[in-house]
């Protein structure tokens, strides 16, 4: 089980076409702060029908997009 499973399940349940979450929201969902390892784990999200879009360090947001 991935440390980001709670996030992947949250995104899948939301069902939106595309949306952004802040780093703080991600921490609230997962219980852990987002870190560099997120880049390694983000490929797991495709199993839930989504992909990670733009990660903005300036805005501290991550964009998520539904895979068609």
C-alpha positions in Angstrom: 0.0 0.0 0.0 1.3 3.4 -1.0 1.6 6.3 1.5 -0.5 8.3 -1.0 -3.4 5.8 -1.2 -5.7 8.0 0.8 -5.1 10.8 -1.7 -5.7 8.6 -4.8 -8.9 7.3 -3.3 -10.0 10.9 -2.5 -9.4 12.0 -6.0 -11.2 9.0 -7.5 -14.3 9.7 -5.3 -14.4 13.4 -6.2 -14.9 12.4 -9.8 -14.1 15.9 -11.3 -12.6 16.2 -14.7 -9.8 18.4 -13.4 -9.0 20.3 -10.2 -6.2 21.5 -8.0 -5.4 20.8 -4.4 -3.0 22.7 -2.2 0.0 21.1 -0.5 -1.9 21.7 2.8 -5.1 20.0 1.5 -3.0 17.0 0.4 -1.4 16.9 3.9 -4.8 17.0 5.5 -6.0 14.1 3.3 -2.9 11.9 3.7 -1.8 12.9 7.1 1.8 13.5 5.8 3.4 16.5 4.1 4.0 16.3 0.4 7.6 15.7 -0.4 10.0 14.9 -3.3 8.9 11.2 -3.2 5.5 12.3 -4.6 7.1 12.4 -8.0 7.9 8.7 -7.7 4.4 7.8 -6.4 2.3 9.9 -8.8 2.3 7.2 -11.5 0.1 5.1 -9.2 -2.8 7.6 -9.8 -3.3 6.3 -13.3 -4.8 3.1 -11.7 -7.6 5.4 -10.4 -8.3 7.0 -13.8 -6.4 10.2 -13.2 -3.0 11.8 -13.8 -1.0 14.5 -12.1 -0.8 17.7 -14.1 1.2 20.7 -13.1 2.9 20.8 -9.7 3.4 24.5 -8.8 6.0 25.2 -6.1 5.2 28.9 -6.2 1.5 28.4 -5.6 2.0 25.2 -3.7 -0.7 23.4 -5.7 -1.0 20.1 -7.6 -3.3 19.8 -10.6 -5.1 16.6 -11.3 -6.7 15.5 -14.6 -9.1 12.7 -15.4 -7.7 10.4 -18.1 -10.1 10.0 -21.0 
